[in-house]
Amino acid sequence: MASVFPKESDRTKYIHRKFKRLDKKSKSKIKKRKYSNTNWKKISFPPKVKLIEEPNETLKYFNQAFKYYNQNHNVDFDLSNIQYFSPVTIALLAACISSERFTNKMGTRGNVPKNFILRSIFMESGFFDHVRILDNRIKSVTKSSAKLLHKVTKDKVETGIAKENCRFMMNKIGAKYVDDLEPLYVILVEAMQNTNNHASAKVDIGYDWWLYRYEDKSRNIVHFTFLDIGVGVFKSLPVMNWVRRLTNSANFTSNLDLVDDLLEGRIRSRTLRKDRGKGIPQIYDQSKDKMFKDFYILSNDILINAKTDDKIKLDEEFQGTLYYWTMETKIN
């Protein structure tokens, strides 16, 4: 009678195949179990998010996300119940989620606002060209050709982007020549150049910069946001060197004590080359032009209103440097 078992060589192969299949199953279970136990922390924004008007209230959500990421948690951004999300905050959210320095290379997911108008603003801005936090169905319909939100790496100075924004604003404000927009051009180029000046006192690193332009036709206003997620002005090498000299002869209490020196150009840039721009002092001087309705500089724990010269020390700290301004359009 023939044996019901296969030959020894075939039996060995059969056992190996069986254990191989079991090994695959066990690995699959381990992967699923690992994913299901991954600690996702949720950040739920309030109905209204206004970075400039309510900086402490807004920054605490970003700082909480930064804390979660650095504790090796993944972050789930809940935008569903937001009714108002200021244009400057859209740019900030895109920059933060896209920055490995901010996210610590951890996972990110989220949703879109239920508010139809706000959801449209997110999509039209180009936000989802840079941020991939949704499922495939949503990703496929959020591609934007508007290119309102620019990301440039390695602290490049893109004069073409600066000129394009000047040409865009020329007709909006009723200017006859593009040269009439020189203050806008200077601010954009200086901000691009100055990104590299925010390098750490410890490490010479270049940071990506972001530019977002949003036209609110209902109010005849164009919003501009320029930012980088770096160490911030007050933790940069030039400022740290200045502080070390200050503490030898004066009492230094907070970054507020440095603002006037910074704006008036007494704190020199990290390079003494004459062909380099003047950075924040130049931006500050140009911001006084009447073509700008509002102009703010936010870095670390300091918010500066360049139009009124009001300076506020914040309780919450911003991870980088941000310029935000508005320009009124010509009413037809």
PLY file of the C-alpha trace (Angstrom):
ply
format ascii 1.0
element vertex 332
property float x
property float y
property float z
element edge 331
property int vertex1
property int vertex2
end_header
0.00 0.00 0.00
1.38 3.37 -1.00
2.23 5.83 1.75
-0.16 8.72 2.21
2.83 10.96 2.93
4.91 12.53 0.16
8.50 11.54 -0.41
11.00 12.84 2.14
12.34 15.51 -0.20
8.82 16.68 -1.10
7.74 16.64 2.55
10.68 18.89 3.44
9.73 21.34 0.71
6.08 21.23 1.84
7.03 22.02 5.44
9.27 24.88 4.33
6.47 26.35 2.20
4.02 26.03 5.10
6.34 27.77 7.53
7.04 30.46 4.92
3.31 31.14 4.57
2.93 31.24 8.35
5.87 33.62 8.56
4.21 35.99 6.07
0.94 35.88 8.02
2.67 36.54 11.32
4.60 39.47 9.81
1.36 40.86 8.41
-0.30 40.63 11.82
2.65 42.33 13.43
2.49 45.18 10.92
-1.26 45.60 11.38
-0.91 45.48 15.12
1.90 48.02 15.05
-0.14 50.40 12.86
-3.29 50.04 14.95
-1.36 50.85 18.10
0.36 53.88 16.57
-0.34 56.84 18.80
-2.16 59.50 16.78
-2.66 62.80 18.59
-5.46 65.05 17.37
-5.22 68.83 16.97
-8.71 70.32 16.70
-8.72 73.97 15.70
-11.41 76.34 17.03
-14.10 77.81 14.71
-12.04 80.95 14.06
-8.25 80.94 13.61
-6.54 84.34 13.34
-2.76 84.34 13.68
-2.19 88.10 13.64
-5.24 89.15 15.66
-4.92 86.29 18.19
-1.29 85.13 18.02
-1.09 83.37 21.39
-4.39 81.55 20.90
-3.38 80.39 17.41
0.27 79.52 18.06
-0.59 77.24 20.97
-2.16 74.77 18.52
0.93 74.73 16.31
3.22 74.45 19.33
1.15 71.54 20.65
1.54 69.78 17.29
5.29 70.48 17.38
5.46 68.96 20.87
3.57 65.84 19.76
5.83 65.35 16.74
8.94 65.66 18.89
7.55 63.07 21.31
7.42 60.70 18.30
3.65 60.91 17.91
1.82 61.22 14.61
-0.58 64.17 14.34
-4.15 64.27 13.04
-5.26 67.82 12.12
-9.00 68.30 12.50
-10.09 71.25 10.34
-13.70 70.16 9.96
-15.42 72.73 12.19
-13.39 75.78 11.18
-15.49 78.66 9.90
-12.66 81.17 9.40
-8.99 80.38 8.80
-6.98 83.51 8.01
-4.89 83.44 4.80
-1.67 83.86 6.79
-2.53 80.76 8.82
-3.08 78.66 5.67
0.51 79.39 4.62
1.77 78.62 8.11
-0.03 75.26 8.26
1.35 74.22 4.85
4.89 75.19 5.84
4.75 73.41 9.19
3.35 70.13 7.88
5.88 70.12 5.01
8.88 70.78 7.25
10.77 67.73 8.54
12.27 69.98 11.17
8.75 70.63 12.43
7.26 67.15 12.02
10.33 65.18 13.13
9.58 62.89 10.14
6.46 61.59 11.88
3.11 60.92 10.19
0.44 63.49 9.40
-3.20 63.16 8.42
-6.28 65.34 8.54
-9.48 66.50 6.89
-10.91 69.54 5.13
-13.26 72.20 6.53
-16.98 71.49 6.22
-17.48 75.14 5.32
-17.71 75.14 1.52
-16.19 78.59 0.98
-13.25 77.89 3.27
-12.71 74.48 1.70
-12.60 76.15 -1.72
-9.99 78.65 -0.48
-7.79 75.77 0.71
-8.07 74.03 -2.65
-7.58 77.13 -4.81
-4.55 78.23 -2.79
-2.51 75.25 -3.92
-2.33 74.01 -0.31
-2.82 70.39 -1.38
-0.11 70.65 -4.02
2.31 70.78 -1.10
0.50 68.94 1.69
-0.62 65.33 1.27
-2.68 64.53 4.31
-5.91 63.19 2.82
-7.14 60.02 1.11
-6.64 59.42 -2.62
-10.17 60.48 -3.54
-9.64 63.94 -2.11
-6.08 64.30 -3.40
-7.12 63.72 -6.99
-9.52 66.68 -7.04
-7.46 69.24 -5.14
-4.71 69.86 -7.67
-4.52 73.61 -8.21
-3.10 75.45 -11.20
-3.30 78.80 -9.43
0.16 78.46 -7.88
-0.64 81.04 -5.25
1.38 79.18 -2.63
5.07 78.96 -3.52
7.69 76.86 -1.75
11.34 77.46 -2.59
14.15 75.36 -1.16
17.77 76.10 -0.31
17.06 79.77 0.44
17.10 80.74 -3.24
16.31 84.30 -4.31
13.65 84.00 -7.02
13.49 87.42 -8.65
11.01 86.06 -11.20
8.48 85.33 -8.46
9.02 88.82 -7.02
8.49 90.45 -10.44
5.37 88.36 -11.14
3.78 89.58 -7.92
4.65 93.17 -8.78
3.05 92.79 -12.22
-0.03 91.25 -10.60
-0.40 94.21 -8.21
0.30 96.88 -10.85
-3.24 96.87 -12.23
-4.78 96.06 -8.86
-3.60 99.34 -7.33
-3.82 101.40 -10.52
-0.06 101.88 -11.01
1.15 103.01 -14.44
4.55 101.32 -14.31
5.87 98.17 -12.66
8.65 100.32 -11.16
5.96 101.94 -9.01
5.88 98.64 -7.13
9.55 98.90 -6.08
8.78 98.74 -2.33
6.98 95.41 -2.85
9.84 94.06 -4.98
12.47 95.10 -2.42
10.54 93.48 0.44
10.15 90.18 -1.41
13.80 89.98 -2.49
15.12 91.03 0.93
12.90 88.46 2.64
14.21 85.75 0.30
17.82 86.76 0.96
17.27 87.10 4.68
16.02 83.52 5.06
19.61 82.27 5.18
20.47 84.89 7.80
18.20 83.06 10.24
20.61 80.16 10.44
21.20 78.65 13.84
23.95 79.90 16.08
25.14 76.29 16.24
24.67 75.04 12.69
24.76 76.87 9.35
21.56 75.63 7.71
19.45 77.01 4.89
15.67 76.87 5.29
12.85 76.65 2.77
10.80 79.79 2.35
7.12 80.09 1.51
5.14 82.84 -0.22
1.35 82.94 -0.32
-0.79 85.55 -2.09
-4.53 85.61 -1.60
-6.95 88.11 -3.12
-10.12 88.76 -1.13
-12.29 90.32 -3.82
-15.18 90.85 -1.42
-13.05 93.30 0.58
-10.77 94.58 -2.21
-7.67 93.39 -0.36
-4.70 91.23 -1.35
-2.99 89.32 1.47
0.71 88.40 1.30
2.48 85.98 3.62
6.20 85.19 3.50
7.72 82.79 6.03
10.34 80.24 6.85
10.30 77.54 9.52
13.74 78.15 10.97
15.23 79.19 14.29
13.80 82.69 14.04
15.47 86.10 14.04
16.11 86.28 17.77
17.89 82.92 17.84
20.00 83.61 14.75
23.76 83.94 14.88
23.95 87.77 14.44
21.43 88.39 17.22
23.02 85.86 19.58
26.40 87.55 19.10
24.79 90.94 19.75
23.18 89.67 22.96
26.52 88.38 24.23
27.98 91.86 23.81
24.90 93.50 25.33
24.97 91.50 28.55
28.45 92.79 29.31
27.24 96.37 29.62
23.45 96.38 30.05
20.60 94.46 31.59
18.89 92.26 29.03
15.39 91.17 30.07
13.67 89.93 26.89
13.73 90.00 23.08
11.74 93.24 23.26
15.00 94.93 24.25
16.46 93.95 20.88
13.69 95.12 18.54
14.84 98.74 18.07
18.45 97.65 17.47
17.20 95.12 14.94
14.91 97.49 13.01
17.42 100.33 12.99
20.18 98.12 11.57
22.55 98.10 14.54
22.53 94.30 14.56
24.65 93.45 11.53
23.87 90.57 9.18
25.91 87.38 9.32
27.99 88.59 6.37
29.68 91.96 6.02
29.67 91.85 2.21
28.56 95.18 0.71
26.67 93.46 -2.11
24.27 91.77 0.26
20.91 93.26 1.20
20.09 95.01 4.45
17.53 92.44 5.59
14.93 93.33 8.18
15.86 97.06 8.48
15.30 97.42 4.73
12.02 95.50 4.91
10.92 97.65 7.84
11.74 100.90 5.98
9.88 99.81 2.83
6.85 98.69 4.86
6.17 102.34 5.69
5.13 102.98 2.08
1.49 103.95 1.73
0.80 101.10 -0.70
0.78 98.71 2.27
-2.35 98.81 4.40
-0.95 96.58 7.16
2.47 95.10 7.79
3.54 92.68 10.54
6.76 90.87 11.42
6.49 87.77 13.62
9.54 85.91 14.89
10.10 83.80 18.00
8.11 85.48 20.79
7.88 88.96 19.23
5.12 90.43 17.02
5.86 93.80 15.43
3.29 96.06 13.79
5.54 97.91 11.36
2.86 100.50 10.59
2.24 101.58 14.18
5.60 100.48 15.67
3.76 98.53 18.36
5.80 95.58 19.67
4.29 92.72 21.62
6.02 89.97 23.56
4.03 86.77 23.14
3.48 83.96 25.62
3.67 81.42 22.80
6.74 81.18 20.56
6.68 80.95 16.78
9.06 78.46 15.15
10.54 80.71 12.47
10.10 84.14 10.88
6.98 85.48 9.18
6.08 88.66 7.30
2.44 89.44 6.64
1.04 92.45 4.80
-2.07 93.57 2.95
-2.56 95.85 -0.05
-5.84 97.50 -1.02
-6.94 97.04 -4.61
-8.46 99.76 -6.80
-12.24 99.72 -6.51
-13.81 99.54 -9.99
0 1
1 2
2 3
3 4
4 5
5 6
6 7
7 8
8 9
9 10
10 11
11 12
12 13
13 14
14 15
15 16
16 17
17 18
18 19
19 20
20 21
21 22
22 23
23 24
24 25
25 26
26 27
27 28
28 29
29 30
30 31
31 32
32 33
33 34
34 35
35 36
36 37
37 38
38 39
39 40
40 41
41 42
42 43
43 44
44 45
45 46
46 47
47 48
48 49
49 50
50 51
51 52
52 53
53 54
54 55
55 56
56 57
57 58
58 59
59 60
60 61
61 62
62 63
63 64
64 65
65 66
66 67
67 68
68 69
69 70
70 71
71 72
72 73
73 74
74 75
75 76
76 77
77 78
78 79
79 80
80 81
81 82
82 83
83 84
84 85
85 86
86 87
87 88
88 89
89 90
90 91
91 92
92 93
93 94
94 95
95 96
96 97
97 98
98 99
99 100
100 101
101 102
102 103
103 104
104 105
105 106
106 107
107 108
108 109
109 110
110 111
111 112
112 113
113 114
114 115
115 116
116 117
117 118
118 119
119 120
120 121
121 122
122 123
123 124
124 125
125 126
126 127
127 128
128 129
129 130
130 131
131 132
132 133
133 134
134 135
135 136
136 137
137 138
138 139
139 140
140 141
141 142
142 143
143 144
144 145
145 146
146 147
147 148
148 149
149 150
150 151
151 152
152 153
153 154
154 155
155 156
156 157
157 158
158 159
159 160
160 161
161 162
162 163
163 164
164 165
165 166
166 167
167 168
168 169
169 170
170 171
171 172
172 173
173 174
174 175
175 176
176 177
177 178
178 179
179 180
180 181
181 182
182 183
183 184
184 185
185 186
186 187
187 188
188 189
189 190
190 191
191 192
192 193
193 194
194 195
195 196
196 197
197 198
198 199
199 200
200 201
201 202
202 203
203 204
204 205
205 206
206 207
207 208
208 209
209 210
210 211
211 212
212 213
213 214
214 215
215 216
216 217
217 218
218 219
219 220
220 221
221 222
222 223
223 224
224 225
225 226
226 227
227 228
228 229
229 230
230 231
231 232
232 233
233 234
234 235
235 236
236 237
237 238
238 239
239 240
240 241
241 242
242 243
243 244
244 245
245 246
246 247
247 248
248 249
249 250
250 251
251 252
252 253
253 254
254 255
255 256
256 257
257 258
258 259
259 260
260 261
261 262
262 263
263 264
264 265
265 266
266 267
267 268
268 269
269 270
270 271
271 272
272 273
273 274
274 275
275 276
276 277
277 278
278 279
279 280
280 281
281 282
282 283
283 284
284 285
285 286
286 287
287 288
288 289
289 290
290 291
291 292
292 293
293 294
294 295
295 296
296 297
297 298
298 299
299 300
300 301
301 302
302 303
303 304
304 305
305 306
306 307
307 308
308 309
309 310
310 311
311 312
312 313
313 314
314 315
315 316
316 317
317 318
318 319
319 320
320 321
321 322
322 323
323 324
324 325
325 326
326 327
327 328
328 329
329 330
330 331
